[in-house]
C-alpha cells in the first residue's frame, strides 16, 4: 500500500504505531541531496532509540529456493512455448 512518510514517522515517534517493516522507501534510488535518504536515516534513528523497526533490501525474498523455483518455471514456460 501507499504510506504517507510524515504520518508514519509521526505515528512511530509518538508511539501510536507498534512498529514497521519495510523494503521499499519513499525515494528510490536515493537522491544524494536528500539528507534523510528517503526516510531511512530517520527510521534508523528511531530503531536505535528502541523503535520496533525492520528495514530490509528490496531483494529480501531472493533466496536459493526461490531462484530454483523461478528457474523451473522459466524452463517449463520455454518448453510450453
N, C-alpha and C positions, 0 to 999 in steps of 0.2 A: 504494500500500500504506500501511499504518499504520506510523509510525515513533515509537519512544519518544524523547521530547525529550531527556532526560538521557543516554540511551545514545548518541544521535547526537552531542550536544555533547562527551561524553567521548571518543568514538571520533575525532572531529576534533581535539580538544585533544591527545590522546595520539598523534596521527598513525597511528592504526590504520585509518583510512579515508582514501583518497586525495583525496576531495572530495565535494561535494554540490551539486546544482542543484535548486531548488525554487521553486514558485509558490504553494504552499499552506503555511500556517503553523499553529501549534498552537491559536491562538485568533483566530478571525475572526468579527465585526470585533474589532479590538484593544480591549482593556479599558484605559481611561485609568489605572487603578490598577496595572496590570502594568508595572513598571519595565523589564522586558525586552521588552515589546511582542511577546509570543508567540514569543520566541526570536530575533527579528530583531536586536536590539541585540547579543546575544552572537555571532550569526553574522557581523554586520558587523565586530565587533571581531576575530574570528578571520580574516576576509577581509583586514583591514588589516594583520594580522600575517603575511601571506603564505599564508593558507589558500586552498585551491582551492575556492572557494565562489561560486555564482552564484545570485542572488536576482532573481526577475522578478515582475512583477504577474501576477495570475491571468488576465489578458486577453492574455497573450503570443502566443496563437495567432490573435488577431483581426487580420487583415491585409486589404488591399483585395481580394486574390484570394479569401480565404476568405469575405468578405462577398458577393462576386459569386456564388460557387458556392452559398452558402446562399440567396441571393435567387432564383437559378434554380430550386433545389429547391423553394422555397416556392411559386413561381408554378406549377410543374408539379404540385405536390400540390393546389393550389387548383383547377387546371384538371381534374384527375382526379376531384376530389370531385364 
